[in-house]
């Protein structure tokens, strides 16, 4: 793996654990995901019976924020509550999802009721200890041989400092011990984000209500989830009126992303994707078993309990051809398997139309979650008449794909937070689809 990934880990704050030893016996994805529950295992164990209504609270508990200071209106930046709420997975079944709600101490000065932002985290990994809600309590964790830093906390605290409440989703299967995380699954991600808003409104101690303006914020995996939520809102959660959605570097076309990620520092994402796809579409298992060799099976088992830092160190730079029996890349395997093509096509964003303002930003030099496929999503939405603000983030290309993907997150974060806050304050968005042109 390129040494520059060390700088990415330190500068951006990612989660890293200890990879299982090479001699460890392979386990099923479900087994290792359960084994990696980490802190607060009792809370993250879903009950056998779930409520009927999406967004219903299953359980809550106080979540002490590690970075907290005394303030005039209470501890700064606010008081956090750990959540478990009910959602619907891509198969239409009930699923428990965890997350956290943070009530800010800073008053909201934008007029009207306090707004809430649902934050969809970027790639955290697949081990349950990687959940973003856990990073709020332990932004730097050295427990159980792992090192984790919550890199989404900066954006969260920026919103809290503006008096905006924040609810964070851990996604389906990340944190909860009943199944592997269904990484980059379009429906699972969009549902989890929208149901997080419903769960926040249901909290008795929350100041947000059904009248509170709602914003969405997400980058990378989070950008895909907020894009999906913006598309699904009208049909899945019509009562959740969106003021605006930030969609950063979305993996809109997973086939294009598959090509770009293969052999990069983030090759681990290929394994997280396969594990998640098998969870949501078990019919794909015979196809995977036909093509994946023993080395590939070991990698999938390892990755199912790894955070992003583990993935960078253990599998950075690996080519997927080393995981297949034929030596073909995963992209070539997909080309020869219509069922895989159909599944990936169902994950593609852009077939539905957001009805509320969207700010889609992508780095023009991003060659990990490629700029062109993200720009294409903006163009698809524009062609359908969606209110799109398209922002090409121009940063000089570097030899390391991971930096080309993450530097726009840093460079654009302040502007993205301000844009969402302006929408929550009722300021109209200036949309101009002519900017989507190359």
DRENDO-1510 file (C-alpha; in Angstrom, 1 decimal, always signed):
<recs>
REC; n; res; u; v; w
REC; 1; UNK; +0.0; +0.0; +0.0 .
REC; 2; UNK; +1.4; +3.5; -0.8 .
REC; 3; UNK; +2.9; +5.1; +2.2 .
REC; 4; UNK; +0.8; +8.2; +1.7 .
REC; 5; UNK; -2.1; +6.3; +3.1 .
REC; 6; UNK; -0.5; +6.8; +6.5 .
REC; 7; UNK; -0.9; +10.5; +6.0 .
REC; 8; UNK; -4.6; +10.0; +5.1 .
REC; 9; UNK; -5.2; +8.0; +8.2 .
REC; 10; UNK; -3.6; +10.7; +10.4 .
REC; 11; UNK; -4.9; +13.7; +8.6 .
REC; 12; UNK; -8.5; +12.6; +8.0 .
REC; 13; UNK; -9.0; +10.4; +11.0 .
REC; 14; UNK; -10.1; +6.9; +10.0 .
REC; 15; UNK; -10.8; +3.8; +12.0 .
REC; 16; UNK; -8.3; +1.0; +12.3 .
REC; 17; UNK; -8.4; -2.3; +14.1 .
REC; 18; UNK; -6.2; -5.3; +14.1 .
REC; 19; UNK; -6.6; -7.8; +11.3 .
REC; 20; UNK; -7.1; -11.4; +12.2 .
REC; 21; UNK; -4.0; -13.5; +11.9 .
REC; 22; UNK; -3.4; -15.2; +8.6 .
REC; 23; UNK; -3.6; -18.6; +10.3 .
REC; 24; UNK; -7.1; -17.9; +11.8 .
REC; 25; UNK; -9.8; -20.3; +10.7 .
REC; 26; UNK; -12.2; -18.7; +8.2 .
REC; 27; UNK; -15.6; -17.7; +9.7 .
REC; 28; UNK; -18.8; -16.8; +8.1 .
REC; 29; UNK; -19.5; -13.1; +7.5 .
REC; 30; UNK; -22.4; -13.2; +10.0 .
REC; 31; UNK; -20.1; -14.8; +12.7 .
REC; 32; UNK; -17.3; -12.3; +12.4 .
REC; 33; UNK; -19.7; -9.3; +12.2 .
REC; 34; UNK; -21.2; -10.5; +15.5 .
REC; 35; UNK; -17.8; -11.1; +17.0 .
REC; 36; UNK; -16.7; -7.5; +16.3 .
REC; 37; UNK; -19.5; -5.9; +18.3 .
REC; 38; UNK; -16.9; -3.9; +20.4 .
REC; 39; UNK; -18.2; -1.6; +23.1 .
REC; 40; UNK; -21.7; -1.5; +24.3 .
REC; 41; UNK; -22.6; -5.0; +23.0 .
REC; 42; UNK; -25.9; -5.2; +24.8 .
REC; 43; UNK; -27.2; -2.0; +23.3 .
REC; 44; UNK; -26.3; -3.1; +19.8 .
REC; 45; UNK; -28.0; -6.5; +20.0 .
REC; 46; UNK; -31.4; -6.1; +18.2 .
REC; 47; UNK; -34.4; -7.7; +19.8 .
REC; 48; UNK; -36.3; -10.5; +18.2 .
REC; 49; UNK; -39.4; -8.5; +17.6 .
REC; 50; UNK; -39.3; -5.1; +16.0 .
REC; 51; UNK; -41.9; -2.3; +15.9 .
REC; 52; UNK; -44.1; -2.1; +12.8 .
REC; 53; UNK; -43.5; +1.6; +11.9 .
REC; 54; UNK; -40.3; +2.8; +10.2 .
REC; 55; UNK; -38.4; +5.2; +12.4 .
REC; 56; UNK; -39.9; +3.8; +15.6 .
REC; 57; UNK; -37.5; +3.9; +18.5 .
REC; 58; UNK; -36.5; +0.5; +19.8 .
REC; 59; UNK; -34.2; +1.7; +22.6 .
REC; 60; UNK; -32.1; +4.7; +23.6 .
REC; 61; UNK; -29.4; +5.5; +26.2 .
REC; 62; UNK; -27.3; +8.5; +27.1 .
REC; 63; UNK; -24.2; +8.8; +25.0 .
REC; 64; UNK; -21.4; +10.9; +26.7 .
REC; 65; UNK; -19.6; +12.9; +24.1 .
REC; 66; UNK; -15.8; +12.6; +24.5 .
REC; 67; UNK; -15.2; +16.1; +23.2 .
REC; 68; UNK; -17.4; +18.2; +25.5 .
REC; 69; UNK; -17.0; +21.5; +27.4 .
REC; 70; UNK; -19.2; +23.4; +29.9 .
REC; 71; UNK; -21.4; +26.1; +28.3 .
REC; 72; UNK; -24.0; +28.7; +29.3 .
REC; 73; UNK; -26.8; +26.6; +27.8 .
REC; 74; UNK; -25.4; +23.2; +28.8 .
REC; 75; UNK; -22.4; +21.1; +27.7 .
REC; 76; UNK; -20.9; +22.1; +24.4 .
REC; 77; UNK; -21.5; +21.1; +21.7 .
REC; 78; UNK; -24.6; +19.4; +23.1 .
REC; 79; UNK; -26.1; +16.2; +24.7 .
REC; 80; UNK; -26.0; +13.0; +22.7 .
REC; 81; UNK; -28.4; +10.0; +22.8 .
REC; 82; UNK; -27.6; +6.6; +21.4 .
REC; 83; UNK; -30.4; +5.3; +19.2 .
REC; 84; UNK; -31.7; +2.0; +17.9 .
REC; 85; UNK; -34.6; +2.4; +15.5 .
REC; 86; UNK; -36.6; +0.3; +13.0 .
REC; 87; UNK; -36.1; +0.5; +9.3 .
REC; 88; UNK; -36.9; -1.5; +6.2 .
REC; 89; UNK; -34.2; -3.3; +4.3 .
REC; 90; UNK; -33.9; -3.7; +0.5 .
REC; 91; UNK; -35.8; -7.0; +0.7 .
REC; 92; UNK; -38.7; -5.3; +2.3 .
REC; 93; UNK; -38.1; -6.8; +5.7 .
REC; 94; UNK; -37.8; -5.2; +9.1 .
REC; 95; UNK; -34.3; -4.3; +10.4 .
REC; 96; UNK; -32.9; -2.6; +13.4 .
REC; 97; UNK; -30.5; +0.3; +12.8 .
REC; 98; UNK; -28.4; +2.2; +15.3 .
REC; 99; UNK; -27.2; +5.8; +15.4 .
REC; 100; UNK; -27.0; +8.8; +17.6 .
REC; 101; UNK; -28.9; +12.1; +18.1 .
REC; 102; UNK; -27.1; +15.2; +19.3 .
REC; 103; UNK; -29.1; +18.1; +20.8 .
REC; 104; UNK; -27.0; +21.3; +20.4 .
REC; 105; UNK; -26.4; +23.7; +23.3 .
REC; 106; UNK; -26.1; +26.6; +20.8 .
REC; 107; UNK; -29.5; +28.2; +20.1 .
REC; 108; UNK; -30.8; +28.2; +16.5 .
REC; 109; UNK; -30.8; +31.7; +15.1 .
REC; 110; UNK; -32.2; +31.0; +11.6 .
REC; 111; UNK; -35.8; +31.5; +12.6 .
REC; 112; UNK; -38.5; +28.9; +13.1 .
REC; 113; UNK; -38.1; +25.6; +14.9 .
REC; 114; UNK; -34.7; +24.1; +15.4 .
REC; 115; UNK; -33.7; +22.1; +12.3 .
REC; 116; UNK; -32.1; +18.7; +12.1 .
REC; 117; UNK; -29.5; +17.3; +9.7 .
REC; 118; UNK; -29.3; +13.5; +9.1 .
REC; 119; UNK; -25.6; +12.8; +8.6 .
REC; 120; UNK; -24.7; +9.7; +6.5 .
REC; 121; UNK; -21.1; +8.7; +7.3 .
REC; 122; UNK; -18.5; +8.0; +4.7 .
REC; 123; UNK; -16.9; +4.6; +4.5 .
REC; 124; UNK; -16.1; +3.3; +8.0 .
REC; 125; UNK; -15.5; -0.4; +7.2 .
REC; 126; UNK; -17.6; -3.4; +8.0 .
REC; 127; UNK; -16.8; -4.4; +11.6 .
REC; 128; UNK; -19.4; -3.4; +14.1 .
REC; 129; UNK; -16.8; -1.5; +16.1 .
REC; 130; UNK; -16.5; +0.9; +13.2 .
REC; 131; UNK; -20.0; +2.4; +13.7 .
REC; 132; UNK; -20.0; +6.2; +13.6 .
REC; 133; UNK; -22.2; +6.4; +16.7 .
REC; 134; UNK; -19.4; +4.7; +18.7 .
REC; 135; UNK; -16.8; +7.2; +17.5 .
REC; 136; UNK; -18.8; +10.1; +19.1 .
REC; 137; UNK; -18.1; +8.6; +22.5 .
REC; 138; UNK; -14.6; +7.5; +21.6 .
REC; 139; UNK; -13.2; +9.6; +18.8 .
REC; 140; UNK; -9.8; +8.1; +19.5 .
REC; 141; UNK; -10.2; +4.5; +20.7 .
REC; 142; UNK; -7.4; +2.1; +21.5 .
REC; 143; UNK; -9.6; -0.6; +22.9 .
REC; 144; UNK; -9.3; -4.3; +22.1 .
REC; 145; UNK; -6.2; -3.7; +20.0 .
REC; 146; UNK; -7.9; -1.3; +17.6 .
REC; 147; UNK; -7.2; +2.4; +16.8 .
REC; 148; UNK; -10.3; +4.4; +15.7 .
REC; 149; UNK; -10.8; +8.1; +15.0 .
REC; 150; UNK; -14.2; +9.4; +14.1 .
REC; 151; UNK; -13.5; +11.5; +11.0 .
REC; 152; UNK; -17.2; +12.5; +10.6 .
REC; 153; UNK; -17.2; +14.3; +14.0 .
REC; 154; UNK; -15.8; +17.5; +12.4 .
REC; 155; UNK; -18.8; +18.0; +10.2 .
REC; 156; UNK; -21.2; +17.0; +13.0 .
REC; 157; UNK; -19.7; +19.6; +15.3 .
REC; 158; UNK; -19.8; +22.3; +12.6 .
REC; 159; UNK; -23.6; +21.8; +12.4 .
REC; 160; UNK; -24.0; +21.7; +16.2 .
REC; 161; UNK; -22.1; +25.0; +16.4 .
REC; 162; UNK; -24.7; +26.6; +14.2 .
REC; 163; UNK; -27.5; +25.4; +16.5 .
REC; 164; UNK; -28.5; +22.6; +14.1 .
REC; 165; UNK; -29.5; +19.2; +15.7 .
REC; 166; UNK; -27.8; +16.2; +14.1 .
REC; 167; UNK; -28.8; +12.6; +13.8 .
REC; 168; UNK; -26.2; +10.1; +12.6 .
REC; 169; UNK; -27.1; +6.7; +11.1 .
REC; 170; UNK; -24.8; +3.7; +11.5 .
REC; 171; UNK; -26.5; +2.1; +8.4 .
REC; 172; UNK; -27.9; -1.4; +8.2 .
REC; 173; UNK; -25.7; -3.9; +9.9 .
REC; 174; UNK; -22.9; -1.5; +11.0 .
REC; 175; UNK; -22.9; -1.6; +14.8 .
REC; 176; UNK; -25.9; -4.0; +15.1 .
REC; 177; UNK; -24.9; -7.6; +15.6 .
REC; 178; UNK; -27.5; -9.4; +13.6 .
REC; 179; UNK; -26.0; -9.1; +10.1 .
REC; 180; UNK; -23.0; -7.7; +8.1 .
REC; 181; UNK; -23.2; -4.1; +7.0 .
REC; 182; UNK; -24.8; -3.9; +3.6 .
REC; 183; UNK; -22.2; -1.5; +2.2 .
REC; 184; UNK; -23.3; +0.9; -0.6 .
REC; 185; UNK; -26.7; -0.8; -0.9 .
REC; 186; UNK; -29.0; +1.9; -2.4 .
REC; 187; UNK; -32.2; +1.1; -0.6 .
REC; 188; UNK; -30.7; +0.2; +2.7 .
REC; 189; UNK; -28.7; +3.4; +2.8 .
REC; 190; UNK; -31.6; +5.7; +1.8 .
REC; 191; UNK; -34.1; +4.1; +4.2 .
REC; 192; UNK; -31.6; +4.2; +7.1 .
REC; 193; UNK; -31.1; +8.0; +6.6 .
REC; 194; UNK; -34.8; +8.9; +6.3 .
REC; 195; UNK; -35.7; +6.7; +9.2 .
REC; 196; UNK; -33.0; +8.3; +11.3 .
REC; 197; UNK; -35.0; +11.6; +10.9 .
REC; 198; UNK; -38.2; +9.9; +12.0 .
REC; 199; UNK; -36.3; +8.5; +15.1 .
REC; 200; UNK; -35.0; +11.9; +16.0 .
REC; 201; UNK; -38.5; +13.4; +15.9 .
REC; 202; UNK; -39.7; +10.6; +18.2 .
REC; 203; UNK; -37.2; +11.3; +21.0 .
REC; 204; UNK; -39.0; +12.9; +23.9 .
REC; 205; UNK; -36.0; +14.9; +24.9 .
REC; 206; UNK; -35.3; +16.3; +21.4 .
REC; 207; UNK; -36.3; +19.8; +20.5 .
REC; 208; UNK; -36.9; +18.9; +16.8 .
REC; 209; UNK; -40.5; +18.3; +15.8 .
REC; 210; UNK; -42.5; +17.4; +12.7 .
REC; 211; UNK; -42.2; +21.1; +11.7 .
REC; 212; UNK; -38.4; +21.2; +11.9 .
REC; 213; UNK; -36.7; +21.7; +8.6 .
REC; 214; UNK; -34.6; +18.7; +7.6 .
REC; 215; UNK; -31.3; +18.6; +5.8 .
REC; 216; UNK; -29.1; +15.7; +4.6 .
REC; 217; UNK; -25.3; +15.6; +4.6 .
REC; 218; UNK; -23.1; +12.8; +3.3 .
REC; 219; UNK; -19.8; +12.2; +1.4 .
REC; 220; UNK; -18.6; +9.1; -0.4 .
REC; 221; UNK; -20.6; +6.2; +0.9 .
REC; 222; UNK; -22.6; +8.9; +2.7 .
REC; 223; UNK; -23.1; +10.8; -0.5 .
REC; 224; UNK; -24.6; +7.7; -2.1 .
REC; 225; UNK; -26.9; +7.3; +0.9 .
REC; 226; UNK; -28.1; +10.9; +0.9 .
REC; 227; UNK; -28.6; +10.8; -2.9 .
REC; 228; UNK; -30.7; +7.7; -2.4 .
REC; 229; UNK; -32.6; +9.3; +0.5 .
REC; 230; UNK; -33.3; +12.4; -1.6 .
REC; 231; UNK; -34.6; +10.2; -4.5 .
REC; 232; UNK; -36.7; +8.0; -2.2 .
REC; 233; UNK; -38.2; +10.7; +0.1 .
REC; 234; UNK; -41.4; +11.3; -1.8 .
REC; 235; UNK; -42.4; +7.6; -1.9 .
REC; 236; UNK; -40.8; +6.2; +1.3 .
REC; 237; UNK; -41.0; +9.2; +3.7 .
REC; 238; UNK; -43.4; +11.8; +2.3 .
REC; 239; UNK; -43.9; +13.4; +5.7 .
REC; 240; UNK; -40.1; +14.2; +5.9 .
REC; 241; UNK; -39.9; +17.4; +4.0 .
REC; 242; UNK; -36.3; +18.0; +2.9 .
REC; 243; UNK; -35.0; +21.6; +2.8 .
REC; 244; UNK; -31.8; +20.5; +1.1 .
REC; 245; UNK; -29.4; +17.6; +0.6 .
REC; 246; UNK; -25.6; +17.6; +0.3 .
REC; 247; UNK; -24.4; +14.8; -1.9 .
REC; 248; UNK; -20.7; +14.6; -1.9 .
REC; 249; UNK; -18.7; +12.3; -4.2 .
REC; 250; UNK; -21.5; +9.7; -4.6 .
REC; 251; UNK; -20.7; +6.2; -5.9 .
REC; 252; UNK; -23.7; +6.5; -8.3 .
REC; 253; UNK; -22.5; +3.8; -10.7 .
REC; 254; UNK; -21.0; +0.9; -8.8 .
REC; 255; UNK; -19.7; -0.7; -12.0 .
REC; 256; UNK; -17.6; +2.4; -12.7 .
REC; 257; UNK; -16.4; +2.5; -9.1 .
REC; 258; UNK; -15.5; -1.2; -9.2 .
REC; 259; UNK; -13.0; -0.5; -12.0 .
REC; 260; UNK; -11.5; +2.5; -10.2 .
REC; 261; UNK; -11.2; +0.9; -6.7 .
REC; 262; UNK; -9.6; -2.3; -7.9 .
REC; 263; UNK; -5.8; -2.3; -7.1 .
REC; 264; UNK; -6.1; +1.0; -5.2 .
REC; 265; UNK; -5.3; +1.7; -1.6 .
REC; 266; UNK; -9.0; +1.1; -0.9 .
REC; 267; UNK; -9.3; -2.3; -2.6 .
REC; 268; UNK; -10.9; -3.4; +0.7 .
REC; 269; UNK; -14.1; -1.7; -0.5 .
REC; 270; UNK; -14.5; -4.5; -3.0 .
REC; 271; UNK; -14.7; -7.1; -0.2 .
REC; 272; UNK; -17.1; -5.0; +1.8 .
REC; 273; UNK; -19.3; -4.6; -1.3 .
REC; 274; UNK; -19.3; -8.4; -2.0 .
REC; 275; UNK; -20.1; -9.2; +1.7 .
REC; 276; UNK; -23.0; -6.6; +1.7 .
REC; 277; UNK; -24.4; -7.8; -1.6 .
REC; 278; UNK; -24.5; -11.4; -0.4 .
REC; 279; UNK; -26.3; -10.3; +2.7 .
REC; 280; UNK; -29.0; -8.5; +0.7 .
REC; 281; UNK; -29.1; -10.9; -2.3 .
REC; 282; UNK; -28.3; -14.4; -1.1 .
REC; 283; UNK; -29.1; -15.8; -4.6 .
REC; 284; UNK; -25.7; -14.4; -5.7 .
REC; 285; UNK; -23.8; -16.7; -3.4 .
REC; 286; UNK; -23.5; -19.6; -5.9 .
REC; 287; UNK; -22.0; -17.2; -8.5 .
REC; 288; UNK; -19.5; -15.8; -5.9 .
REC; 289; UNK; -18.6; -19.4; -4.9 .
REC; 290; UNK; -18.0; -20.3; -8.5 .
REC; 291; UNK; -15.5; -17.5; -9.0 .
REC; 292; UNK; -13.8; -16.7; -5.7 .
REC; 293; UNK; -10.8; -18.8; -4.6 .
REC; 294; UNK; -9.6; -19.6; -1.1 .
REC; 295; UNK; -7.5; -16.4; -0.9 .
REC; 296; UNK; -10.6; -14.4; -1.8 .
REC; 297; UNK; -12.7; -16.2; +0.7 .
REC; 298; UNK; -10.2; -15.5; +3.4 .
REC; 299; UNK; -10.1; -11.8; +2.4 .
REC; 300; UNK; -13.9; -11.6; +2.6 .
REC; 301; UNK; -13.9; -13.1; +6.0 .
REC; 302; UNK; -11.1; -10.8; +7.2 .
REC; 303; UNK; -12.7; -7.7; +5.8 .
REC; 304; UNK; -16.1; -8.4; +7.3 .
REC; 305; UNK; -14.7; -7.3; +10.7 .
REC; 306; UNK; -12.3; -4.6; +9.6 .
REC; 307; UNK; -12.6; -0.9; +9.8 .
REC; 308; UNK; -11.2; +1.3; +6.9 .
REC; 309; UNK; -7.8; +1.6; +8.5 .
REC; 310; UNK; -7.4; -2.2; +8.7 .
REC; 311; UNK; -8.5; -2.4; +5.1 .
REC; 312; UNK; -5.9; +0.1; +4.0 .
REC; 313; UNK; -3.1; -1.6; +5.7 .
REC; 314; UNK; -4.1; -5.2; +5.1 .
REC; 315; UNK; -5.5; -5.0; +1.5 .
REC; 316; UNK; -4.3; -1.7; +0.0 .
REC; 317; UNK; -3.0; -2.2; -3.5 .
REC; 318; UNK; -4.4; -5.7; -3.9 .
REC; 319; UNK; -5.8; -6.6; -7.3 .
REC; 320; UNK; -9.1; -8.5; -7.3 .
REC; 321; UNK; -7.7; -10.9; -9.9 .
REC; 322; UNK; -5.8; -12.5; -7.0 .
REC; 323; UNK; -9.1; -13.4; -5.4 .
REC; 324; UNK; -10.6; -15.3; -8.4 .
REC; 325; UNK; -10.0; -18.8; -9.6 .
REC; 326; UNK; -9.5; -17.8; -13.2 .
REC; 327; UNK; -7.3; -14.8; -12.5 .
REC; 328; UNK; -9.9; -12.5; -14.0 .
REC; 329; UNK; -10.7; -9.2; -12.3 .
REC; 330; UNK; -14.0; -8.7; -10.5 .
REC; 331; UNK; -15.0; -6.3; -13.3 .
REC; 332; UNK; -14.4; -9.0; -15.9 .
REC; 333; UNK; -16.4; -11.5; -13.7 .
REC; 334; UNK; -19.3; -9.1; -13.6 .
REC; 335; UNK; -19.2; -8.8; -17.5 .
REC; 336; UNK; -19.7; -12.5; -17.7 .
REC; 337; UNK; -22.5; -12.8; -15.2 .
REC; 338; UNK; -25.9; -11.3; -16.1 .
REC; 339; UNK; -27.2; -11.7; -12.6 .
REC; 340; UNK; -24.4; -9.5; -11.2 .
REC; 341; UNK; -25.0; -6.9; -13.9 .
REC; 342; UNK; -28.7; -6.8; -13.0 .
REC; 343; UNK; -28.0; -6.4; -9.3 .
REC; 344; UNK; -25.5; -3.6; -9.9 .
REC; 345; UNK; -27.9; -1.9; -12.2 .
REC; 346; UNK; -30.5; -1.8; -9.5 .
REC; 347; UNK; -28.0; +0.0; -7.2 .
REC; 348; UNK; -27.5; +2.8; -9.7 .
REC; 349; UNK; -28.6; +6.3; -8.7 .
REC; 350; UNK; -30.3; +8.7; -11.0 .
REC; 351; UNK; -33.4; +6.8; -12.1 .
REC; 352; UNK; -35.5; +8.7; -9.6 .
REC; 353; UNK; -35.9; +12.5; -9.2 .
REC; 354; UNK; -35.3; +14.4; -6.0 .
REC; 355; UNK; -38.0; +17.0; -5.4 .
REC; 356; UNK; -36.0; +19.2; -3.1 .
REC; 357; UNK; -32.7; +21.1; -3.6 .
REC; 358; UNK; -29.6; +19.1; -3.9 .
REC; 359; UNK; -26.0; +20.2; -3.9 .
REC; 360; UNK; -23.9; +17.6; -5.6 .
REC; 361; UNK; -20.1; +18.1; -5.3 .
REC; 362; UNK; -17.4; +16.0; -6.7 .
REC; 363; UNK; -13.6; +16.5; -7.1 .
REC; 364; UNK; -12.7; +16.9; -10.8 .
REC; 365; UNK; -9.5; +14.8; -10.1 .
REC; 366; UNK; -11.3; +12.1; -8.1 .
REC; 367; UNK; -10.3; +8.8; -9.8 .
REC; 368; UNK; -11.3; +6.6; -6.8 .
REC; 369; UNK; -15.0; +7.3; -6.8 .
REC; 370; UNK; -14.7; +8.7; -10.3 .
REC; 371; UNK; -15.7; +12.3; -11.0 .
REC; 372; UNK; -17.4; +11.5; -14.3 .
REC; 373; UNK; -19.9; +9.0; -12.9 .
REC; 374; UNK; -20.8; +11.5; -10.1 .
REC; 375; UNK; -21.1; +14.3; -12.6 .
REC; 376; UNK; -23.4; +12.0; -14.7 .
REC; 377; UNK; -25.7; +11.7; -11.7 .
REC; 378; UNK; -26.1; +15.5; -11.6 .
REC; 379; UNK; -26.8; +15.5; -15.3 .
REC; 380; UNK; -29.4; +12.7; -15.0 .
REC; 381; UNK; -31.1; +14.6; -12.2 .
REC; 382; UNK; -31.0; +17.9; -14.2 .
REC; 383; UNK; -32.5; +16.1; -17.2 .
REC; 384; UNK; -35.5; +15.2; -15.0 .
REC; 385; UNK; -35.9; +18.7; -13.8 .
REC; 386; UNK; -34.5; +18.3; -10.3 .
REC; 387; UNK; -33.3; +21.4; -8.5 .
REC; 388; UNK; -29.5; +20.7; -8.6 .
REC; 389; UNK; -26.6; +22.8; -7.6 .
REC; 390; UNK; -23.5; +21.2; -9.1 .
REC; 391; UNK; -20.1; +22.0; -7.6 .
REC; 392; UNK; -16.9; +20.7; -9.3 .
REC; 393; UNK; -14.2; +20.8; -6.7 .
REC; 394; UNK; -11.0; +21.6; -8.5 .
REC; 395; UNK; -7.9; +20.2; -6.9 .
REC; 396; UNK; -4.7; +19.3; -8.8 .
REC; 397; UNK; -4.5; +15.6; -9.4 .
REC; 398; UNK; -2.1; +13.6; -7.3 .
REC; 399; UNK; -0.5; +10.1; -7.8 .
REC; 400; UNK; -2.6; +8.7; -4.9 .
REC; 401; UNK; -6.2; +8.0; -5.7 .
REC; 402; UNK; -7.2; +8.0; -2.0 .
REC; 403; UNK; -6.0; +11.6; -1.7 .
REC; 404; UNK; -7.8; +12.6; -4.9 .
REC; 405; UNK; -11.0; +11.3; -3.3 .
REC; 406; UNK; -10.6; +12.7; +0.2 .
REC; 407; UNK; -9.1; +16.1; -0.3 .
REC; 408; UNK; -12.3; +17.5; -1.9 .
REC; 409; UNK; -14.1; +16.5; +1.3 .
REC; 410; UNK; -11.8; +18.7; +3.3 .
REC; 411; UNK; -11.7; +21.6; +0.8 .
REC; 412; UNK; -15.5; +21.7; +0.3 .
REC; 413; UNK; -16.8; +20.9; +3.8 .
REC; 414; UNK; -17.2; +24.4; +5.1 .
REC; 415; UNK; -19.1; +25.5; +1.9 .
REC; 416; UNK; -21.2; +22.3; +2.0 .
REC; 417; UNK; -22.2; +22.9; +5.7 .
REC; 418; UNK; -23.0; +26.5; +5.0 .
REC; 419; UNK; -25.2; +25.5; +2.0 .
REC; 420; UNK; -27.2; +23.0; +4.0 .
REC; 421; UNK; -27.6; +25.5; +6.9 .
REC; 422; UNK; -28.9; +28.2; +4.4 .
REC; 423; UNK; -31.5; +25.8; +3.2 .
REC; 424; UNK; -32.6; +25.1; +6.7 .
REC; 425; UNK; -32.9; +28.8; +7.4 .
REC; 426; UNK; -35.3; +29.1; +4.4 .
REC; 427; UNK; -32.9; +30.8; +2.0 .
REC; 428; UNK; -33.7; +29.8; -1.6 .
REC; 429; UNK; -31.1; +27.7; -3.5 .
REC; 430; UNK; -29.7; +29.0; -6.7 .
REC; 431; UNK; -29.8; +26.1; -9.1 .
REC; 432; UNK; -28.3; +26.1; -12.6 .
REC; 433; UNK; -28.0; +22.9; -14.5 .
REC; 434; UNK; -25.9; +24.6; -17.1 .
REC; 435; UNK; -23.0; +24.2; -14.7 .
REC; 436; UNK; -23.2; +20.4; -15.1 .
REC; 437; UNK; -21.6; +20.7; -18.5 .
REC; 438; UNK; -18.1; +19.4; -18.8 .
</recs>
